[in-house]
Amino acid sequence: MKSYSESYKASGVDITAGYKAVELMKTHIARTLTAGALGGVGGFGGLFELDVKGMEQPVLVSGTDGVGTKLKLAFDQNKHDTVGIDCVAMCVNDVIVCGARPLFFLDYIACGKNVPEKIASIVAGVCEGCVQSGASLIGGETAEMPGFYPEDEYDLAGFCVGVVDKKKILDKTAVLSGDALIALPSTGVHSNGFSLVRKIIADLDLNMPFGDSTLGQTLLTPTKIYVKDVLPLVEQGLIKSAAHITGGGFFENIPRALPEGLSAKVDKAAVKTPEIFRFLQEKGNIPERDMFNTFNMGVGMALVVSPEKADKVLSLCPGSYMLGEIVEGNEGVILA
């Protein structure tokens, strides 16, 4: 007998819509599966066979995050196939700053009404993020919650697990005064500060032209995934520590990659800031300090590197550039 409940459907939960959504997303999920992924979606748990050959002391590293209020812009533009990339990026970018290689990912979607095509579109974005990061999507959950979420809205979160050999964990205690600070460019606002973004643009038309696109599409540009940039550097022992520039911007995140007694002196003139940040600052009349303490300002990842290794790192990471240096002091971040 097939699973179906007329009473449950009358309450607002159509379990058959969930089954259809899973069928629609299976081809996307298949793209993500690596050698360690066992079984398929639909089980009670996701299975992954851990291969630790060549590692002396394998350490698992986990990260979890969501997309935040950037989702509101996806709702407003009825575009749902990129926010999944953001969700994966926010998790895997945190994992790689420990030096870990992402292994697998699970997502969680809570919605007011399960529209299978919309859910499949969201998961397609998650799968694209998994492909970019080399992680298998081995499970997830879609929760239809009528009366809790509006019918046309949803929330999206997830978590990633990675692995690193203990001797290769990035250790901020190795950072010294005089070390170089290198920037890896962002693709835009990424997935942080959107409560402020939405306040700034509240009276603007998302379809207004902006650069080669529209304002709305520019703001929906997915968060860059840095796995392929950072992990080769970790394998070659070229970086000491790294900071994923998320909520709190430079002032909150860069100090997390530094030991006590050291600060980052950032060459403000060197920061390659995309036009979208200048636009937001002008429209919202936002002080410079608040911009750097809220947004990534064009720097998605900051790497701390020995001076003698800086040139090699710059040559291996297209678009990277010198952001500043590490100095003595407890100021955290100094914009010079």
C-alpha positions as a LaTeX table, in Angstrom:
\begin{tabular}{lrrr}
\hline
Residue & $x$ (\AA) & $y$ (\AA) & $z$ (\AA) \\
\hline
Met1 & 0.00 & 0.00 & 0.00 \\
Lys2 & 1.45 & 3.39 & $-1.01$ \\
Ser3 & 2.01 & 6.09 & 1.59 \\
Tyr4 & $-0.75$ & 8.70 & 1.45 \\
Ser5 & $-2.82$ & 10.57 & 4.03 \\
Glu6 & $-5.82$ & 12.68 & 3.04 \\
Ser7 & $-6.12$ & 13.99 & 6.62 \\
Tyr8 & $-2.48$ & 15.10 & 6.72 \\
Lys9 & $-2.90$ & 16.78 & 3.32 \\
Ala10 & $-5.95$ & 18.64 & 4.62 \\
Ser11 & $-3.79$ & 20.04 & 7.42 \\
Gly12 & $-1.38$ & 21.46 & 4.85 \\
Val13 & 1.22 & 18.69 & 4.54 \\
Asp14 & 1.25 & 16.74 & 1.28 \\
Ile15 & 3.67 & 13.84 & 1.78 \\
Thr16 & 3.37 & 12.84 & $-1.87$ \\
Ala17 & 4.86 & 16.22 & $-2.82$ \\
Gly18 & 7.90 & 15.23 & $-0.80$ \\
Tyr19 & 8.25 & 12.00 & $-2.75$ \\
Lys20 & 8.02 & 13.87 & $-6.04$ \\
Ala21 & 10.65 & 16.38 & $-4.92$ \\
Val22 & 13.06 & 13.55 & $-4.10$ \\
Glu23 & 12.54 & 12.02 & $-7.54$ \\
Leu24 & 13.20 & 15.37 & $-9.22$ \\
Met25 & 16.42 & 15.96 & $-7.30$ \\
Lys26 & 17.97 & 12.49 & $-7.77$ \\
Thr27 & 19.78 & 13.37 & $-11.00$ \\
His28 & 21.32 & 16.42 & $-9.34$ \\
Ile29 & 22.43 & 14.40 & $-6.32$ \\
Ala30 & 24.05 & 11.78 & $-8.55$ \\
Arg31 & 26.49 & 14.47 & $-9.77$ \\
Thr32 & 27.90 & 14.87 & $-6.28$ \\
Leu33 & 28.58 & 11.27 & $-5.35$ \\
Thr34 & 32.20 & 10.36 & $-4.73$ \\
Ala35 & 33.80 & 6.99 & $-4.01$ \\
Gly36 & 33.02 & 7.18 & $-0.30$ \\
Ala37 & 29.28 & 7.67 & $-0.66$ \\
Leu38 & 27.35 & 4.49 & 0.10 \\
Gly39 & 23.71 & 3.74 & $-0.62$ \\
Gly40 & 21.38 & 6.43 & $-1.91$ \\
Val41 & 19.10 & 9.16 & $-0.66$ \\
Gly42 & 15.97 & 8.17 & 1.21 \\
Gly43 & 17.50 & 6.21 & 4.08 \\
Phe44 & 17.36 & 7.19 & 7.72 \\
Gly45 & 21.02 & 8.18 & 7.66 \\
Gly46 & 23.64 & 9.06 & 5.09 \\
Leu47 & 26.51 & 6.60 & 4.82 \\
Phe48 & 30.08 & 7.53 & 3.93 \\
Glu49 & 33.10 & 5.23 & 3.89 \\
Leu50 & 36.11 & 7.13 & 5.17 \\
Asp51 & 39.36 & 6.58 & 3.26 \\
Val52 & 42.31 & 7.69 & 5.40 \\
Lys53 & 45.12 & 6.03 & 3.48 \\
Gly54 & 48.25 & 8.15 & 3.72 \\
Met55 & 47.10 & 9.92 & 6.87 \\
Glu56 & 48.88 & 9.33 & 10.17 \\
Gln57 & 46.23 & 10.85 & 12.44 \\
Pro58 & 43.00 & 11.66 & 10.59 \\
Val59 & 40.88 & 14.33 & 12.25 \\
Leu60 & 37.25 & 15.02 & 11.32 \\
Val61 & 36.24 & 18.66 & 10.99 \\
Ser62 & 32.61 & 19.82 & 10.83 \\
Gly63 & 30.93 & 23.07 & 9.93 \\
Thr64 & 27.31 & 24.21 & 9.81 \\
Asp65 & 25.58 & 27.33 & 8.52 \\
Gly66 & 22.66 & 28.68 & 6.55 \\
Val67 & 22.00 & 31.32 & 3.93 \\
Gly68 & 20.35 & 33.90 & 6.17 \\
Thr69 & 18.15 & 36.72 & 4.95 \\
Lys70 & 19.69 & 36.62 & 1.48 \\
Leu71 & 16.87 & 34.12 & 0.93 \\
Lys72 & 14.43 & 37.03 & 0.93 \\
Leu73 & 15.96 & 38.23 & $-2.34$ \\
Ala74 & 15.53 & 34.76 & $-3.80$ \\
Phe75 & 11.85 & 34.87 & $-2.82$ \\
Asp76 & 11.40 & 38.35 & $-4.29$ \\
Gln77 & 12.93 & 37.30 & $-7.63$ \\
Asn78 & 11.54 & 33.76 & $-7.65$ \\
Lys79 & 15.04 & 32.44 & $-8.27$ \\
His80 & 16.02 & 29.47 & $-6.16$ \\
Asp81 & 18.81 & 27.62 & $-7.98$ \\
Thr82 & 21.79 & 29.52 & $-6.53$ \\
Val83 & 21.12 & 29.84 & $-2.79$ \\
Gly84 & 22.10 & 26.19 & $-2.35$ \\
Ile85 & 25.61 & 27.10 & $-3.53$ \\
Asp86 & 25.68 & 29.74 & $-0.79$ \\
Cys87 & 24.65 & 27.18 & 1.80 \\
Val88 & 27.42 & 24.76 & 0.85 \\
Ala89 & 29.99 & 27.53 & 0.55 \\
Met90 & 29.33 & 28.90 & 4.01 \\
Cys91 & 30.03 & 25.47 & 5.47 \\
Val92 & 32.93 & 24.19 & 3.36 \\
Asn93 & 34.79 & 27.50 & 3.47 \\
Asp94 & 34.79 & 27.25 & 7.27 \\
Val95 & 36.04 & 23.67 & 7.14 \\
Ile96 & 38.95 & 24.39 & 4.81 \\
Val97 & 40.39 & 27.12 & 7.03 \\
Cys98 & 41.28 & 24.22 & 9.33 \\
Gly99 & 43.04 & 22.55 & 6.39 \\
Ala100 & 40.34 & 19.88 & 5.98 \\
Arg101 & 39.12 & 18.34 & 2.73 \\
Pro102 & 35.30 & 18.30 & 2.55 \\
Leu103 & 33.87 & 14.78 & 2.45 \\
Phe104 & 30.11 & 15.04 & 2.60 \\
Phe105 & 27.24 & 17.46 & 3.06 \\
Leu106 & 23.65 & 17.28 & 4.33 \\
Asp107 & 21.00 & 19.95 & 3.86 \\
Tyr108 & 17.83 & 20.97 & 5.66 \\
Ile109 & 14.96 & 22.80 & 3.95 \\
Ala110 & 11.95 & 23.98 & 5.95 \\
Cys111 & 9.09 & 25.42 & 3.94 \\
Gly112 & 5.51 & 26.57 & 4.24 \\
Lys113 & 4.43 & 24.54 & 1.22 \\
Asn114 & 6.36 & 21.83 & $-0.58$ \\
Val115 & 6.37 & 22.71 & $-4.26$ \\
Pro116 & 8.45 & 19.84 & $-5.70$ \\
Glu117 & 9.90 & 21.85 & $-8.58$ \\
Lys118 & 11.02 & 24.64 & $-6.24$ \\
Ile119 & 12.57 & 22.21 & $-3.75$ \\
Ala120 & 14.38 & 20.43 & $-6.58$ \\
Ser121 & 15.71 & 23.78 & $-7.81$ \\
Ile122 & 17.06 & 24.60 & $-4.35$ \\
Val123 & 18.73 & 21.19 & $-4.11$ \\
Ala124 & 20.18 & 21.63 & $-7.60$ \\
Gly125 & 22.09 & 24.60 & $-6.20$ \\
Val126 & 23.21 & 22.57 & $-3.19$ \\
Cys127 & 24.47 & 19.89 & $-5.55$ \\
Glu128 & 26.37 & 22.43 & $-7.65$ \\
Gly129 & 28.06 & 23.64 & $-4.48$ \\
Cys130 & 28.93 & 20.07 & $-3.56$ \\
Val131 & 30.43 & 19.44 & $-7.00$ \\
Gln132 & 32.53 & 22.59 & $-6.70$ \\
Ser133 & 33.81 & 21.53 & $-3.29$ \\
Gly134 & 34.23 & 17.80 & $-3.94$ \\
Ala135 & 31.71 & 16.83 & $-1.26$ \\
Ser136 & 29.00 & 14.20 & $-1.65$ \\
Leu137 & 25.41 & 15.11 & $-0.81$ \\
Ile138 & 24.53 & 11.99 & 1.16 \\
Gly139 & 21.29 & 13.07 & 2.81 \\
Gly140 & 18.98 & 15.86 & 3.82 \\
Glu141 & 15.57 & 16.77 & 5.09 \\
Thr142 & 12.65 & 18.71 & 3.67 \\
Ala143 & 10.15 & 19.75 & 6.34 \\
Glu144 & 6.78 & 21.10 & 5.23 \\
Met145 & 5.57 & 23.36 & 8.05 \\
Pro146 & 2.26 & 25.06 & 7.20 \\
Gly147 & 1.33 & 27.87 & 9.54 \\
Phe148 & 4.93 & 28.25 & 10.62 \\
Tyr149 & 6.38 & 29.54 & 7.35 \\
Pro150 & 4.42 & 31.47 & 4.70 \\
Glu151 & 3.55 & 29.21 & 1.75 \\
Asp152 & 6.04 & 30.84 & $-0.61$ \\
Glu153 & 8.97 & 31.01 & 1.83 \\
Tyr154 & 11.56 & 28.57 & 3.18 \\
Asp155 & 14.74 & 28.37 & 5.19 \\
Leu156 & 17.87 & 26.54 & 4.11 \\
Ala157 & 20.73 & 25.27 & 6.24 \\
Gly158 & 23.25 & 22.48 & 6.10 \\
Phe159 & 26.44 & 21.00 & 7.46 \\
Cys160 & 29.66 & 19.58 & 6.11 \\
Val161 & 32.19 & 17.08 & 7.43 \\
Gly162 & 35.79 & 17.07 & 6.25 \\
Val163 & 39.04 & 15.33 & 7.18 \\
Val164 & 42.61 & 16.48 & 7.70 \\
Asp165 & 45.79 & 14.80 & 8.86 \\
Lys166 & 46.50 & 16.21 & 12.32 \\
Lys167 & 49.97 & 17.42 & 11.36 \\
Lys168 & 48.46 & 19.52 & 8.54 \\
Ile169 & 45.83 & 21.35 & 10.61 \\
Leu170 & 46.37 & 25.06 & 10.09 \\
Asp171 & 47.75 & 26.39 & 13.36 \\
Lys172 & 47.56 & 30.10 & 14.07 \\
Thr173 & 50.22 & 29.80 & 16.78 \\
Ala174 & 52.77 & 29.51 & 13.96 \\
Val175 & 51.95 & 33.05 & 12.76 \\
Leu176 & 54.73 & 35.61 & 13.28 \\
Ser177 & 55.08 & 39.35 & 13.00 \\
Gly178 & 56.17 & 40.15 & 9.45 \\
Asp179 & 54.11 & 37.38 & 7.83 \\
Ala180 & 52.23 & 38.32 & 4.69 \\
Leu181 & 48.46 & 38.65 & 4.47 \\
Ile182 & 47.06 & 37.58 & 1.09 \\
Ala183 & 43.53 & 38.20 & $-0.20$ \\
Leu184 & 41.44 & 35.76 & $-2.20$ \\
Pro185 & 38.74 & 37.79 & $-3.99$ \\
Ser186 & 35.06 & 37.35 & $-3.26$ \\
Thr187 & 32.33 & 37.19 & $-5.89$ \\
Gly188 & 30.43 & 39.99 & $-4.19$ \\
Val189 & 28.43 & 40.26 & $-0.98$ \\
His190 & 28.40 & 36.45 & $-0.52$ \\
Ser191 & 25.89 & 35.53 & 2.23 \\
Asn192 & 26.46 & 38.00 & 5.04 \\
Gly193 & 25.14 & 41.40 & 6.00 \\
Phe194 & 21.88 & 41.01 & 4.12 \\
Ser195 & 19.75 & 42.45 & 6.89 \\
Leu196 & 21.64 & 45.70 & 6.29 \\
Val197 & 21.57 & 45.20 & 2.50 \\
Arg198 & 17.80 & 44.76 & 2.53 \\
Lys199 & 17.37 & 47.88 & 4.65 \\
Ile200 & 19.48 & 49.89 & 2.19 \\
Ile201 & 17.66 & 48.68 & $-0.93$ \\
Ala202 & 14.15 & 48.55 & 0.57 \\
Asp203 & 12.83 & 51.26 & $-1.77$ \\
Leu204 & 14.81 & 50.23 & $-4.86$ \\
Asp205 & 13.74 & 48.12 & $-7.83$ \\
Leu206 & 15.65 & 44.82 & $-7.87$ \\
Asn207 & 15.29 & 44.82 & $-11.66$ \\
Met208 & 17.15 & 48.11 & $-12.06$ \\
Pro209 & 20.26 & 47.77 & $-14.27$ \\
Phe210 & 23.50 & 47.24 & $-12.41$ \\
Gly211 & 26.70 & 46.60 & $-14.34$ \\
Asp212 & 26.06 & 43.83 & $-16.84$ \\
Ser213 & 23.08 & 42.54 & $-14.87$ \\
Thr214 & 20.44 & 43.81 & $-12.46$ \\
Leu215 & 20.73 & 44.87 & $-8.85$ \\
Gly216 & 18.81 & 41.80 & $-7.70$ \\
Gln217 & 20.87 & 39.32 & $-9.70$ \\
Thr218 & 24.11 & 40.99 & $-8.59$ \\
Leu219 & 23.12 & 40.59 & $-4.95$ \\
Leu220 & 22.17 & 36.94 & $-5.54$ \\
Thr221 & 25.61 & 36.10 & $-6.96$ \\
Pro222 & 26.60 & 32.90 & $-5.09$ \\
Thr223 & 29.31 & 32.78 & $-2.46$ \\
Lys224 & 32.64 & 31.65 & $-3.89$ \\
Ile225 & 33.86 & 28.23 & $-2.81$ \\
Tyr226 & 37.59 & 28.27 & $-2.05$ \\
Val227 & 38.31 & 24.54 & $-1.74$ \\
Lys228 & 40.32 & 24.30 & $-4.97$ \\
Asp229 & 42.32 & 27.41 & $-4.05$ \\
Val230 & 43.18 & 26.59 & $-0.46$ \\
Leu231 & 43.66 & 22.80 & $-0.23$ \\
Pro232 & 46.61 & 22.60 & $-2.65$ \\
Leu233 & 48.31 & 25.28 & $-0.55$ \\
Val234 & 47.67 & 23.24 & 2.61 \\
Glu235 & 49.09 & 20.09 & 0.98 \\
Gln236 & 52.28 & 21.97 & 0.06 \\
Gly237 & 52.61 & 23.59 & 3.48 \\
Leu238 & 52.43 & 27.09 & 2.02 \\
Ile239 & 50.02 & 28.77 & 4.46 \\
Lys240 & 50.01 & 29.13 & 8.23 \\
Ser241 & 46.41 & 30.14 & 8.87 \\
Ala242 & 43.34 & 31.43 & 7.06 \\
Ala243 & 40.22 & 33.46 & 7.77 \\
His244 & 36.88 & 33.07 & 6.02 \\
Ile245 & 35.49 & 36.62 & 5.83 \\
Thr246 & 31.83 & 36.26 & 6.79 \\
Gly247 & 29.51 & 38.19 & 9.13 \\
Gly248 & 31.53 & 40.73 & 11.10 \\
Gly249 & 33.78 & 41.42 & 8.12 \\
Phe250 & 37.49 & 42.10 & 8.54 \\
Phe251 & 37.34 & 43.15 & 12.18 \\
Glu252 & 35.69 & 40.00 & 13.47 \\
Asn253 & 37.17 & 37.31 & 11.24 \\
Ile254 & 40.82 & 38.10 & 10.51 \\
Pro255 & 41.78 & 38.17 & 14.23 \\
Arg256 & 40.45 & 34.61 & 14.54 \\
Ala257 & 43.39 & 33.51 & 12.39 \\
Leu258 & 45.96 & 35.25 & 14.61 \\
Pro259 & 47.50 & 34.39 & 17.99 \\
Glu260 & 47.33 & 36.72 & 20.96 \\
Gly261 & 49.64 & 39.69 & 20.61 \\
Leu262 & 49.50 & 39.99 & 16.85 \\
Ser263 & 47.33 & 42.11 & 14.56 \\
Ala264 & 46.72 & 42.42 & 10.84 \\
Lys265 & 47.76 & 45.67 & 9.18 \\
Val266 & 45.58 & 45.91 & 6.09 \\
Asp267 & 46.60 & 48.15 & 3.20 \\
Lys268 & 43.22 & 49.76 & 2.59 \\
Ala269 & 44.28 & 51.06 & $-0.83$ \\
Ala270 & 45.11 & 47.50 & $-1.93$ \\
Val271 & 41.60 & 46.15 & $-1.26$ \\
Lys272 & 39.91 & 45.43 & $-4.59$ \\
Thr273 & 36.34 & 46.34 & $-3.70$ \\
Pro274 & 33.55 & 45.50 & $-6.19$ \\
Glu275 & 31.20 & 48.31 & $-7.19$ \\
Ile276 & 28.27 & 46.74 & $-5.31$ \\
Phe277 & 29.87 & 47.67 & $-1.98$ \\
Arg278 & 30.43 & 51.29 & $-3.02$ \\
Phe279 & 26.81 & 51.40 & $-4.16$ \\
Leu280 & 25.54 & 50.08 & $-0.82$ \\
Gln281 & 27.76 & 52.42 & 1.17 \\
Glu282 & 26.56 & 55.47 & $-0.76$ \\
Lys283 & 22.86 & 54.53 & $-0.78$ \\
Gly284 & 22.86 & 53.64 & 2.90 \\
Asn285 & 25.27 & 56.36 & 4.03 \\
Ile286 & 27.24 & 53.69 & 5.86 \\
Pro287 & 30.49 & 54.68 & 7.62 \\
Glu288 & 33.64 & 53.01 & 6.28 \\
Arg289 & 34.30 & 51.28 & 9.58 \\
Asp290 & 30.84 & 49.70 & 9.52 \\
Met291 & 31.36 & 48.53 & 5.93 \\
Phe292 & 34.56 & 46.70 & 6.86 \\
Asn293 & 32.90 & 45.38 & 10.03 \\
Thr294 & 29.85 & 43.98 & 8.19 \\
Phe295 & 30.86 & 42.95 & 4.66 \\
Asn296 & 33.77 & 41.12 & 3.04 \\
Met297 & 34.47 & 44.21 & 0.87 \\
Gly298 & 35.75 & 41.99 & $-1.94$ \\
Val299 & 37.93 & 39.68 & 0.17 \\
Gly300 & 36.33 & 36.29 & 0.70 \\
Met301 & 39.32 & 34.61 & 2.29 \\
Ala302 & 42.49 & 35.96 & 3.88 \\
Leu303 & 45.62 & 33.80 & 4.08 \\
Val304 & 48.59 & 34.24 & 6.41 \\
Val305 & 51.83 & 33.22 & 4.71 \\
Ser306 & 55.55 & 33.38 & 5.44 \\
Pro307 & 57.09 & 36.24 & 3.40 \\
Glu308 & 59.34 & 33.86 & 1.47 \\
Lys309 & 56.32 & 31.80 & 0.35 \\
Ala310 & 54.08 & 34.71 & $-0.62$ \\
Asp311 & 55.11 & 34.86 & $-4.28$ \\
Lys312 & 54.40 & 31.16 & $-4.79$ \\
Val313 & 50.99 & 31.44 & $-3.17$ \\
Leu314 & 50.16 & 34.43 & $-5.36$ \\
Ser315 & 51.21 & 32.50 & $-8.47$ \\
Leu316 & 49.04 & 29.50 & $-7.54$ \\
Cys317 & 45.87 & 31.47 & $-6.78$ \\
Pro318 & 44.55 & 33.46 & $-9.75$ \\
Gly319 & 43.26 & 36.86 & $-8.70$ \\
Ser320 & 44.95 & 36.80 & $-5.30$ \\
Tyr321 & 46.94 & 39.80 & $-4.11$ \\
Met322 & 48.86 & 41.21 & $-1.18$ \\
Leu323 & 46.45 & 42.57 & 1.41 \\
Gly324 & 48.87 & 43.58 & 4.16 \\
Glu325 & 51.08 & 42.12 & 6.85 \\
Ile326 & 51.05 & 40.80 & 10.39 \\
Val327 & 52.34 & 43.19 & 13.05 \\
Glu328 & 52.76 & 43.18 & 16.80 \\
Gly329 & 49.90 & 44.49 & 18.93 \\
Asn330 & 46.39 & 43.64 & 20.09 \\
Glu331 & 44.39 & 45.96 & 17.82 \\
Gly332 & 43.05 & 43.03 & 15.81 \\
Val333 & 42.81 & 44.77 & 12.44 \\
Ile334 & 44.45 & 48.05 & 11.48 \\
Leu335 & 43.20 & 49.73 & 8.30 \\
Ala336 & 46.16 & 51.74 & 7.05 \\
\hline
\end{tabular}
